[in-house]
Amino acid sequence: MTSERQATLYGLSAVLLWSTIATAFKLSLRHLSPIELLLFAGSFSTLLLGAILLIQGKLKQVFQCSRKDLLLSVGLGLLNPFLYYLVLLEAYDLLPAQQAQPLNYTWAITLSLLSVPLLKQKVRWQQWLALLISYCGVLVISTEGNPFSLQFTDPFGVFLALASTIIWALYWIYNTRDRRDPVVGLFVNFLCSFPFVLGYYLLTSELRWPAFEGLLGAAYVGTFEMGACFVLWLLALKKTENTARISNLIFISPFLSLIFIYFLVGEAILPATFVGLLLIVAGLLCQQLGSKVH
């Protein structure tokens, strides 16, 4: 098998798994609170990343991190997984999956906007157009097809879903300062986030052993969303000589996700969701084309 075929296989595997995550979130939240799901999923993910590093012979690099690396990991771990997943899972707890998933998908637009003050990048007209198109999609989805009414299904849930995009964008911006192996960095970030997650859990929840269905969902989320997808995507980008082609595979994910949501969660997909998602993806494509022009 050629490197390009391997890259495509890794990329499609990551996209397929990502497409199931909204469904996994929603099903798991029937048995766990958001912080419980984060605690157990984060634990599974940390164990998986540690095992991957052990197999790769890179585990020793974890103990070679400098004080500066560790301080960076504390900050990054506070953003992701702690704040990002806590806010995102709270949004999923309040909103239908078909709303929360596309709203969270606008993180790339948020990233481009935050890059202006934080990375001193300029906003081109294509980015403003992408912003307008994508957030028209957000409005259509969050009002269930009545954008002019401004009556949101759950205003706080919509706020949390959009807030998660800010946290995720901040994480990736500050992650550019990390010069460690990506898997090593992510593993240490997860280790550093654990005290925040556990502390919040102990302060806000009663100690209990969750139902088997909840643990199974947490294992799935932790293994794939927080761990395996990241590694598969890195492998795809490493194997390919055409990064843009592999990156475009991600646009398949939100549409596949709606299929899983319909059949497994049991949500009737509203026409407004599909129209809004098309607008969001159109905005992202507009942004991508604008970056290629320059």
Buried (B, 14 or more C-beta within 10 A) or exposed (E): EEEBEBBBBBBBBBBBBBBBBBBBBBBBBEBBBBBBBBBBBBBBBBBBBBEBBEEEEBBEBBEEBEEEBEEBBBBBBBBBBBBBBBBBBBBBBBBBBBBBBBBBBBBBBBBBBBBEEBEEEEEBEBBBBBBEBBBBBBBBBBBBBEBEEEEBBBEEBBBBBBBBBBBBBBBBBBBEEBEBBBBBBBBBBBBBBBEBBBEBBEEEEEEEEBEEEBBBBBBBBBBBBBBBBBBBBBBBBEBBEEEEEBBEBBBBBBBBBBEBBBEBBEBEBBEBBBBBBBBBBBBBBBBBEBBEEE
